[in-house]
Amino acid sequence: MRRILVILSYFLVGVCSVAGQNMEVRLISGIGISPSNFDSKSDWIEFENHSNLIPIGLDANYIFFPGKRLNFFVGTGLEYTSNRYFQNVRELEYGYNLQSISFSQQHLGIPLRMGAEWKIFNANSIGFQGEFQYNFAMKKEVVTQSIDFESDLNGSLSYSYSLTNRTKNFTSREFFLYLKTQLANNLFLITSIDVEFRSSSGDYDFRTDQILIRTDIGTGEQYQAEASYVIQKKEIRNNMLGLKLGLTKYF
């Protein structure tokens, strides 16, 4: 992974040194959500919340015909993403939620990009771009589990859980529509909306074991009822809708 970063850094520096005014560099951050959040019939992750965070997204584009009203560009960059999910631990007999287990996936993406941009007034412009991106998994496997059995509020139920999240490399395709607003000479604010189509980014296993203490109404005698629930190798495959904000500088 370090070798990839070094090679890409040298590539960006080299392109900047020879491109002149044809070079554009973007620093972008954003947030996103999966369309599956709006589907009430989603039943595999009981409570989904997908956030696509990019603390440092660095893009570099080479622009053809920079002095024209309509121009085209190609580019690459680096993009760190973190996607967060929740798996509910449910009481197996009555179905109420006991606890939400949070887990996440982190990837480092390298995109190949091409697009077009049209100046609408002064130096401001609107644009469209498409990307094909390869995403490298930063953490391959993470296990989250209870240390011991936990009890619910009334103390009649105790439960344990275990979740194993496996993250893998995957490819994605992303399409952007953006607005670029001039802030200063060669410095612009860029605002974009995008949709990302993803292949599977990994899978997970989940298990909960529960012990319920029952009381016989007639005799007052107590006894235990045990139950378990298991999910194995459940695939994580989610497209994303995103909003991004950043700065663009021409060199």
C-alpha positions as CSV (number, residue, x, y, z in Angstrom):
1,M,0.0,0.0,0.0
2,R,2.8,2.4,0.8
3,R,4.4,1.7,-2.6
4,I,1.2,2.6,-4.3
5,L,1.0,5.9,-2.5
6,V,4.6,6.8,-3.3
7,I,4.1,6.0,-7.0
8,L,0.9,8.0,-7.2
9,S,2.5,11.0,-5.4
10,Y,5.4,11.0,-7.9
11,F,2.9,10.8,-10.8
12,L,1.0,13.8,-9.5
13,V,4.1,15.9,-9.0
14,G,5.4,15.0,-12.4
15,V,2.2,15.9,-14.2
16,C,1.9,19.2,-12.3
17,S,5.4,20.1,-13.4
18,V,4.7,19.8,-17.1
19,A,1.0,20.6,-17.4
20,G,1.0,24.4,-16.8
21,Q,-2.4,25.9,-16.8
22,N,-3.9,22.5,-17.9
23,M,-3.7,21.1,-14.4
24,E,-6.4,21.1,-11.8
25,V,-6.1,19.8,-8.2
26,R,-9.1,19.2,-6.0
27,L,-9.4,18.6,-2.2
28,I,-12.8,17.2,-1.4
29,S,-14.8,15.9,1.5
30,G,-18.3,14.4,1.6
31,I,-21.0,12.3,3.1
32,G,-23.3,9.7,1.6
33,I,-26.2,7.3,2.3
34,S,-27.3,4.0,0.8
35,P,-30.7,3.9,-1.0
36,S,-31.4,0.8,1.0
37,N,-32.0,3.1,4.0
38,F,-35.3,4.1,2.4
39,D,-36.4,0.5,1.9
40,S,-38.5,-0.5,5.0
41,K,-38.3,-4.1,3.8
42,S,-34.6,-4.4,4.3
43,D,-34.1,-7.3,6.7
44,W,-30.4,-8.2,6.7
45,I,-28.9,-5.3,8.7
46,E,-31.8,-4.4,10.9
47,F,-30.9,-0.8,11.3
48,E,-28.7,0.6,8.5
49,N,-26.8,3.9,8.5
50,H,-24.3,4.3,5.8
51,S,-21.9,7.2,5.9
52,N,-19.2,7.7,3.3
53,L,-16.6,10.0,4.9
54,I,-13.6,11.4,3.0
55,P,-11.3,13.2,5.4
56,I,-8.7,13.6,2.7
57,G,-9.8,13.1,-1.0
58,L,-7.2,14.4,-3.4
59,D,-7.9,14.5,-7.1
60,A,-5.7,15.7,-10.0
61,N,-7.1,16.3,-13.5
62,Y,-5.5,17.2,-16.8
63,I,-7.7,19.6,-18.8
64,F,-8.0,19.8,-22.6
65,F,-8.8,23.2,-24.1
66,P,-8.8,25.1,-20.8
67,G,-9.5,28.4,-22.6
68,K,-12.6,27.2,-24.3
69,R,-16.2,27.5,-22.9
70,L,-16.5,23.7,-23.1
71,N,-13.5,21.6,-22.1
72,F,-12.8,18.0,-21.3
73,F,-10.5,16.4,-18.7
74,V,-9.0,13.1,-17.4
75,G,-7.6,12.4,-14.0
76,T,-6.9,10.2,-11.0
77,G,-6.4,10.7,-7.2
78,L,-6.7,9.1,-3.8
79,E,-9.9,8.6,-1.8
80,Y,-10.3,7.3,1.8
81,T,-13.8,6.0,2.6
82,S,-15.3,4.7,5.8
83,N,-18.7,3.0,5.7
84,R,-20.6,2.3,8.9
85,Y,-23.3,-0.3,9.6
86,F,-25.4,-1.4,12.5
87,Q,-26.6,-5.0,13.3
88,N,-29.4,-5.2,15.9
89,V,-29.4,-7.8,18.6
90,R,-33.1,-8.7,19.0
91,E,-34.9,-10.5,21.7
92,L,-35.7,-13.7,19.9
93,E,-39.1,-14.4,21.3
94,Y,-40.7,-11.0,21.3
95,G,-38.5,-9.2,18.7
96,Y,-37.6,-6.0,20.6
97,N,-34.2,-4.5,20.2
98,L,-31.6,-5.2,22.9
99,Q,-28.6,-3.5,21.4
100,S,-27.1,-2.2,18.2
101,I,-23.7,-3.4,17.2
102,S,-21.7,-0.9,15.1
103,F,-19.1,-2.0,12.6
104,S,-17.4,-0.3,9.7
105,Q,-15.3,-0.9,6.6
106,Q,-12.4,1.3,5.5
107,H,-11.0,1.5,1.9
108,L,-8.4,3.4,0.0
109,G,-9.6,4.1,-3.5
110,I,-7.7,5.0,-6.7
111,P,-10.0,6.3,-9.4
112,L,-9.6,6.7,-13.2
113,R,-11.7,9.7,-14.2
114,M,-13.0,11.5,-17.3
115,G,-15.5,14.3,-17.7
116,A,-16.6,17.5,-19.3
117,E,-17.2,21.1,-18.0
118,W,-19.1,24.0,-19.4
119,K,-18.7,27.6,-18.4
120,I,-22.1,29.1,-17.6
121,F,-21.2,32.7,-16.6
122,N,-17.8,34.4,-16.0
123,A,-15.5,31.7,-14.7
124,N,-18.2,29.6,-13.0
125,S,-19.2,26.3,-14.6
126,I,-21.2,23.1,-14.3
127,G,-19.7,19.7,-15.1
128,F,-20.3,16.0,-15.4
129,Q,-17.7,13.3,-14.7
130,G,-17.6,9.5,-14.5
131,E,-15.1,7.4,-12.5
132,F,-14.0,3.8,-12.4
133,Q,-12.4,3.1,-9.0
134,Y,-10.5,0.2,-7.4
135,N,-10.9,0.2,-3.6
136,F,-8.3,-1.5,-1.4
137,A,-9.5,-2.9,1.9
138,M,-7.5,-1.3,4.8
139,K,-8.7,-3.8,7.5
140,K,-9.4,-7.4,6.4
141,E,-11.3,-8.8,9.4
142,V,-12.6,-7.4,12.6
143,V,-14.4,-9.3,15.4
144,T,-16.8,-7.6,17.8
145,Q,-18.3,-9.6,20.7
146,S,-19.6,-9.4,24.2
147,I,-17.1,-10.4,26.9
148,D,-19.8,-12.2,28.9
149,F,-23.5,-12.6,28.9
150,E,-25.4,-9.3,29.4
151,S,-28.8,-8.8,30.9
152,D,-31.8,-6.7,29.7
153,L,-33.6,-4.2,31.9
154,N,-35.8,-6.6,33.9
155,G,-33.1,-9.1,34.4
156,S,-35.0,-12.1,33.2
157,L,-33.1,-12.3,29.9
158,S,-29.3,-12.6,29.4
159,Y,-27.7,-12.6,26.0
160,S,-24.3,-12.7,24.2
161,Y,-23.3,-11.7,20.7
162,S,-20.5,-12.0,18.2
163,L,-20.0,-10.3,14.9
164,T,-17.2,-10.9,12.4
165,N,-16.8,-8.3,9.7
166,R,-14.7,-9.2,6.6
167,T,-13.7,-6.4,4.2
168,K,-12.3,-7.1,0.7
169,N,-11.1,-5.2,-2.3
170,F,-13.8,-4.2,-4.8
171,T,-14.5,-2.1,-7.8
172,S,-17.0,0.7,-8.2
173,R,-18.4,3.1,-10.8
174,E,-19.4,6.7,-9.8
175,F,-21.1,9.5,-11.7
176,F,-21.0,13.2,-10.6
177,L,-22.9,16.3,-11.5
178,Y,-21.2,19.4,-10.0
179,L,-21.2,23.2,-9.8
180,K,-17.9,25.1,-9.6
181,T,-18.0,28.7,-8.2
182,Q,-15.0,31.1,-8.3
183,L,-13.7,32.3,-4.9
184,A,-10.4,33.9,-6.1
185,N,-8.1,33.8,-9.0
186,N,-7.7,30.1,-10.0
187,L,-9.4,29.0,-6.8
188,F,-13.0,27.6,-6.9
189,L,-15.5,26.0,-4.6
190,I,-16.9,22.7,-6.0
191,T,-20.3,21.2,-4.9
192,S,-21.4,17.9,-6.3
193,I,-24.0,15.2,-6.1
194,D,-23.1,11.7,-7.1
195,V,-24.3,8.1,-7.3
196,E,-21.9,5.2,-6.8
197,F,-22.6,1.7,-8.0
198,R,-20.6,-0.9,-6.0
199,S,-19.8,-4.5,-6.2
200,S,-19.6,-6.5,-2.9
201,S,-17.4,-4.8,-0.4
202,G,-17.3,-7.8,2.0
203,D,-19.5,-10.0,4.2
204,Y,-20.1,-10.6,7.9
205,D,-21.2,-13.3,10.4
206,F,-23.5,-12.7,13.4
207,R,-24.5,-14.8,16.3
208,T,-26.6,-14.2,19.4
209,D,-27.3,-16.7,22.2
210,Q,-30.0,-16.0,24.7
211,I,-31.2,-17.4,28.0
212,L,-34.7,-16.4,29.3
213,I,-35.8,-17.1,32.9
214,R,-39.5,-18.1,32.9
215,T,-41.7,-18.4,36.0
216,D,-44.6,-20.9,36.1
217,I,-47.7,-19.0,37.2
218,G,-49.2,-21.9,39.0
219,T,-46.3,-23.2,41.0
220,G,-44.0,-20.2,41.0
221,E,-41.1,-22.4,39.8
222,Q,-38.5,-20.9,37.5
223,Y,-36.9,-22.5,34.5
224,Q,-34.6,-21.6,31.6
225,A,-35.4,-21.3,27.9
226,E,-32.5,-21.0,25.5
227,A,-32.4,-19.8,21.9
228,S,-29.8,-18.8,19.3
229,Y,-29.8,-16.9,16.0
230,V,-27.0,-17.2,13.4
231,I,-26.2,-15.3,10.2
232,Q,-23.2,-16.6,8.1
233,K,-21.3,-14.9,5.3
234,K,-24.0,-12.3,4.7
235,E,-22.8,-10.2,1.7
236,I,-22.6,-6.4,2.0
237,R,-23.5,-4.8,-1.3
238,N,-24.8,-1.2,-1.2
239,N,-24.9,1.5,-3.8
240,M,-24.4,5.1,-2.5
241,L,-25.9,8.5,-3.0
242,G,-23.5,11.3,-2.0
243,L,-23.0,15.0,-1.5
244,K,-19.4,16.4,-1.8
245,L,-17.9,19.8,-1.1
246,G,-14.3,20.9,-1.8
247,L,-11.8,23.3,-3.2
248,T,-10.3,23.4,-6.7
249,K,-7.1,25.0,-7.7
250,Y,-5.7,25.5,-11.2
251,F,-1.9,25.4,-11.9
